[in-house]
């Protein structure tokens, strides 16, 4: 019985010695956590090389949706609604332009009314439109 107790004690001491080599006497490093980037922290432009596509104006209206990461051209149209994101969009003359998408670069000719609810869009037009911007970080310019 005594041999068994000594053997058990020796194994416990050997395991403790082995495990003590894994611990450090210095302070524990602080755990690091990556801070996710909030959407309000990100403002980028669409990529340089984009697939090109045309969206027709049918019955006075054009809808640009599900065309993310593309270069889109729309002819003159009474009403244009943009829900796509991260695209470059070239428009003709537009009476009513609505932008719900985000991170688009939009260049239009004459625009009468502009409503923006998306974020981080760059919109330029040759006219001074009536603008309602309820989004964030949108840049609207007249060229």
C-alpha distance (Angstrom), angle and dihedral (degrees) to the residues before:
residue distance angle dihedral
X1 . . .
X2 3.79 . .
X3 3.83 90.7 .
X4 3.75 90.3 51.5
X5 3.84 92.1 51.6
X6 3.80 91.5 48.2
X7 3.80 91.8 48.4
X8 3.80 91.7 50.0
X9 3.80 91.5 47.6
X10 3.82 91.0 48.7
X11 3.81 91.6 51.3
X12 3.80 91.6 48.5
X13 3.82 91.2 50.1
X14 3.82 92.0 46.5
X15 3.82 91.4 50.5
X16 3.80 91.2 47.6
X17 3.80 91.3 49.9
X18 3.78 91.6 49.1
X19 3.79 93.5 48.6
X20 3.78 93.8 45.5
X21 3.80 88.4 64.7
X22 3.81 87.4 64.7
X23 3.77 95.2 58.5
X24 3.75 126.3 81.2
X25 3.78 128.1 -137.8
X26 3.83 91.6 -150.8
X27 3.77 126.5 82.0
X28 3.77 117.1 -70.6
X29 3.79 113.6 -105.0
X30 3.77 113.5 -109.5
X31 3.78 111.6 -104.6
X32 3.77 112.1 -109.1
X33 3.74 123.3 -139.8
X34 3.75 123.8 -173.9
X35 3.77 111.8 -122.6
X36 3.78 108.7 -132.8
X37 3.75 114.0 -125.5
X38 3.76 110.1 -109.2
X39 3.81 115.5 -136.1
X40 3.81 89.1 -117.0
X41 3.83 88.9 60.5
X42 3.79 93.9 57.6
X43 3.77 125.2 77.4
X44 3.78 115.5 158.7
X45 3.75 136.9 151.4
X46 3.79 126.4 -119.1
X47 3.82 115.2 -86.1
X48 3.82 117.0 -84.2
X49 3.82 99.0 -119.5
X50 3.79 110.5 51.5
X51 3.78 133.6 167.6
X52 3.82 108.9 -106.8
X53 3.78 124.6 -129.4
X54 3.82 138.9 164.5
X55 3.79 126.2 -134.8
X56 3.82 115.4 -157.7
X57 3.78 125.6 -136.4
X58 3.80 105.6 -124.6
X59 3.80 120.6 -173.5
X60 3.81 90.1 -12.3
X61 3.81 95.2 -53.5
X62 3.81 137.3 95.6
X63 3.81 124.2 -172.2
X64 3.78 119.1 -162.8
X65 3.79 108.9 -163.8
X66 3.81 136.9 140.3
X67 3.81 91.0 18.0
X68 3.80 98.7 113.0
X69 3.82 118.2 166.0
X70 3.80 95.4 16.9
X71 3.80 138.8 115.7
X72 3.80 105.5 -119.7
X73 3.81 128.8 -167.8
X74 3.81 123.4 -163.5
X75 3.84 124.0 -178.1
X76 3.81 124.2 -136.2
X77 3.81 107.0 -49.9
X78 3.82 135.2 168.3
X79 3.82 94.9 -133.9
X80 3.81 129.2 21.6
X81 3.82 124.1 -178.9
X82 3.81 119.1 -169.2
X83 3.81 119.0 -164.6
X84 3.79 97.6 151.6
X85 3.82 122.0 100.1
X86 3.78 140.2 -142.8
X87 3.80 94.4 20.7
X88 3.79 139.5 124.7
X89 3.82 110.5 -123.9
X90 3.81 127.2 -169.6
X91 3.81 116.0 -165.9
X92 3.77 135.1 -175.0
X93 3.82 120.9 -146.1
X94 3.83 112.7 -31.7
X95 3.81 130.2 -174.0
X96 3.83 96.4 -166.3
X97 3.80 121.1 21.1
X98 3.82 119.2 -176.9
X99 3.82 119.8 -174.0
X100 3.82 116.6 -167.7
X101 3.81 96.2 152.5
X102 3.81 126.5 88.0
X103 3.80 137.8 -124.5
X104 3.80 95.8 15.1
X105 3.78 128.3 148.2
X106 3.81 105.4 -142.4
X107 3.79 124.6 -174.8
X108 3.80 116.6 -176.2
X109 3.77 136.7 172.5
X110 3.81 114.5 -138.1
X111 3.85 114.8 -6.5
X112 3.82 122.0 -175.9
X113 3.83 100.7 -173.7
X114 3.80 128.8 15.3
X115 3.83 125.3 -170.4
X116 3.81 117.5 -177.3
X117 3.80 124.4 -174.4
X118 3.82 97.4 153.7
X119 3.80 124.5 88.0
X120 3.81 136.0 -114.1
X121 3.81 96.9 10.5
X122 3.80 122.6 152.1
X123 3.79 109.7 -147.6
X124 3.80 125.1 -179.8
X125 3.78 128.2 178.5
X126 3.78 137.5 171.1
X127 3.82 91.7 -125.5
X128 3.78 137.1 56.8
X129 3.81 102.0 -108.8
X130 3.80 128.4 -164.6
X131 3.83 99.0 -103.7
X132 3.81 133.0 -157.9
X133 3.81 109.7 179.5
X134 3.81 114.9 -177.9
X135 3.82 93.8 158.4
X136 3.80 129.2 86.0
X137 3.80 132.3 -104.6
X138 3.80 94.9 4.6
X139 3.80 117.3 153.5
X140 3.80 115.5 -152.7
X141 3.81 118.8 -176.1
X142 3.78 139.1 173.0
X143 3.79 113.8 -138.1
